[in-house]
Amino acid sequence: MIKYEKVMTLGKSRIKMKCKLEKQLISTTFHLKPITQQDIMKVAATMLEAYEGTVDQQEDTLQEAILEVNKIIKDGYGPFIAEASYWIEMNNEAAAVICINLWDKKPLITEIYTGKKFLHQGMASTLITKSMNTLKLMGYDELILNVTAENSDALHLYKKLGFVQG
């Protein structure tokens, strides 16, 4: 059993993790798209649905989710790194999303989520790997994130992708 140092964020126990960036092999049939202002409604709708009923739920309405996504892409959590932020489109909706912002001079996964009907298809790992490769090409050497301690599925994925506590 790995013990993690926990920090409190928004009343939740969070684990800080980091990963050294190295070129990763990626093979996908998913359609990854950059996040643009025109995509906000789809990206926000999936955020609301993905977090609903989970320990990470913060928004209760679509309008609140839209405001949160706009805050992310308009540098509300540090400069938004649009080149490394993506969403996967399936059936004309956002199936999964990753948002990267610059926090304390390091790229931070601000959001990573998958719509409930698209879970366990490898979308989150595809998005993270694509973002890691892009960030490496941009000259960054590390990617950081904070994960809710109770989110064991996410912890497992991050460890599998090379993230360690830090």
N, C-alpha and C positions, 0 to 999 in steps of 0.2 A: 504494500500500500504506500503510495507516494504521498508525502505531506507537503502541502502548499502553504505559503505565506498568504494570508488573506488580508484584504483591505476592505473598508466599508465605502461603498459608493451608492448614493441615492437610497440608503437604508438597506442595501444588499451586500452580502459578502462576495467580494470579487477577488479573482486571482489574476495577477499581472503575469503575462507571458511574453516571450520574445523568440525570434527565430533569425538565425544568420541567413542572409539571402545568398543562394547559389542557384544557378540555372537548373531548372527542373524540366523533365520531359513532360509534355502535355499532349494528350490525344483525346479529342472530343468531337462529338457530333452536335453538341449544343451550340446554339446561336447566341454568342456573347455580343452585347451591344454597349457602347458608352452611354453613360447617364446624361441626358440632356433635359432642359426645362420642359420639353414636350412630353417627357416620360414620367413626370412627377406623379401624376394621378395613378398610373399603373404601379409604380414603385411604392407609393404610399399605401395603396390598397393591399398590396402583398405584405407590407410591414405590419399593418393592422391585423391582418388575418394570421400571419405567422406567429405573432407574439400573443395573440388572444388566449387568455386562460393559462399563460405560463408565468413563471417567476419574473420574466423580463418584460412583461407588459407594462408600458408606460402611457400609451395613447388609448383612449376609449372611443374616439370617433375618427372618421376619415379626415375631417378637417384638422384635427390635432396631428394626425400622421402626416398630412400634407405640410403643415407648419414645421414639423420635425425634419422632414426630408429637405425642405427649403433651407432650414437652418444649417444642415450639414453641407449642402452644395454651395451655400453662400458664405462659407468660411466661419460659421458659428462655433465650430470646434477646432479652429485652426484652419490654415489654407487647405482647400479641397484639392486633392490630386485627381483631377478628372481622367488623366491618362491611365490611371491604375484602378479606376472604379468602373464596375460593369454590372449589367443585369442580363439574365438569360430569358429570352422570350420564347414562350410556348403557348400555342392556342390563343394568340393575341393578348397575352397577359404576362406579367413579370413572374416567372417561376422562382427565381432566386436573385439576390442582390448582394453586392459588396460595395461599401463606400470606404474610401481611404482619405484620411486627412493628415496633415503634418502637425504633430504634437511634440513640442520641445525638440524640434529639429529632426524628429524621427517619424517615418510613416506609421500611422495607427489605423488598424481596422476599426473604424467607427461603428459600422454596421455590417453584419453578415447574417442573412436570414433566407429561409426557403419556405415557400408556400406549403401548407400541410399536405396537399395532394401530390406534391412533387418530392417529398422527403425520400431519403435513402436511394437516390439515383446518381449520387456523385456530383451533384451540382455545386455544393459548397466547396468541396475540395478542388473542383475545376476552377471556380472563381478565385479561390485563394492562390492556387498555383499560378494562374494567369497574372494575377496582381503581383505576386512575388517576382515573376520573370520580368514584368514591365518595370517594377521598381529597381531591380538589379540593373537593367539596361539604362535606367535614369541615373545610376550612380549611387544608389542607396545600398547599405550593407546589412541593414537589420529592419525587421518588421515587428511591431509590438501590438498587443491587444490586451483587453481586460475581459475576463469571462466570469459570469456568475458561478459561484462555487457549486451550486446545486445542478448545474447544467452538465451532467456527466457525458451525454452524447457529444457535446461540443468539446469538452476536455479531451475525450478520446480522439476525436478528429484532429485537434490541434497537436496533440502529442505525436500522432501518426505522421503529421506533416513536418515535424521537426521542432515544434515550439517547446520551450522549457520555461520553468518559472524564472522570473527575473523582472 
